[in-house]
Amino acid sequence: VKGLTLTMSRMDSTTLETKAFEKMNKLRLLQLSGIQLDGDYKNLSRHLRWLSWHGIPLKFTPADFHQDSLVAIDLKYSNLERVWRKSQV
């Protein structure tokens, strides 16, 4: 799987275990809306290039989330206060 889109209405938010993504090591595009993830974010692909996660409930991106390959990120309607662990410049 190289791309995955999961959309739920805001009223029917769904929680998924990050372990569901563990074997999707070729995942490059992930679009989530109305989805909450629970578990270790290291289970998401290290090769993820495009992340669109509308309504992300977190305040900070988890330390174990691989961000190095991301070239596009869309976090509309999120609660994030800080996205990057360190300066990306």
C-alpha positions in Angstrom: 0.0 0.0 0.0 1.5 3.4 -1.1 -1.5 5.6 -0.3 -4.4 5.5 2.2 -7.3 7.8 2.9 -9.6 7.4 5.9 -12.5 9.8 6.5 -15.0 9.9 9.3 -17.4 12.7 10.2 -16.4 14.9 13.1 -19.4 13.6 15.1 -18.4 10.0 14.6 -14.6 10.2 15.3 -12.9 6.8 15.2 -9.8 5.6 17.0 -7.3 3.3 15.2 -4.3 1.5 16.6 -1.1 2.6 15.0 -0.1 -1.1 14.9 -2.5 -1.3 11.9 0.1 0.6 9.9 3.1 -1.5 11.0 3.4 -3.6 7.8 2.6 -0.7 5.5 6.3 0.2 5.1 5.9 1.5 1.6 3.2 4.0 2.6 3.9 7.4 1.1 0.6 9.2 1.3 -1.7 9.2 4.4 -4.9 11.3 4.6 -6.9 11.1 7.8 -10.0 13.1 8.8 -12.0 12.5 11.9 -9.5 9.7 12.9 -7.5 9.5 16.1 -4.4 7.2 16.4 -3.5 5.4 19.5 -0.2 3.6 20.0 3.4 4.0 18.9 3.8 6.4 16.1 7.0 4.6 15.0 4.6 2.1 13.4 3.9 4.7 10.7 6.2 4.4 7.6 9.6 6.1 7.7 9.0 6.9 4.0 5.8 8.9 4.5 6.0 11.9 2.2 2.6 13.4 2.4 0.5 13.6 5.6 -2.9 15.2 5.7 -4.5 14.8 9.1 -7.5 17.0 9.6 -8.6 17.4 13.2 -5.5 15.9 14.8 -6.3 15.9 18.6 -2.6 16.1 19.8 -0.9 19.2 21.0 2.6 18.0 19.9 3.8 15.5 17.3 5.0 12.4 19.2 8.8 12.0 19.5 8.6 8.6 17.9 6.9 9.9 14.7 9.3 9.8 11.7 9.0 13.2 10.1 12.3 13.2 8.1 10.8 12.2 4.7 7.7 14.5 4.9 7.5 17.1 2.1 3.9 18.0 2.4 1.8 18.3 5.6 -1.8 19.5 6.1 -3.0 19.6 9.7 -6.2 21.7 9.3 -8.5 22.0 12.4 -5.8 20.6 14.6 -4.9 21.3 18.3 -1.1 21.3 17.5 1.1 23.8 19.2 4.4 22.5 17.9 4.9 20.3 14.8 8.7 19.8 14.5 11.0 18.4 17.2 13.9 20.5 16.1 14.6 23.2 13.5 14.2 21.8 10.0 16.3 24.7 8.4 
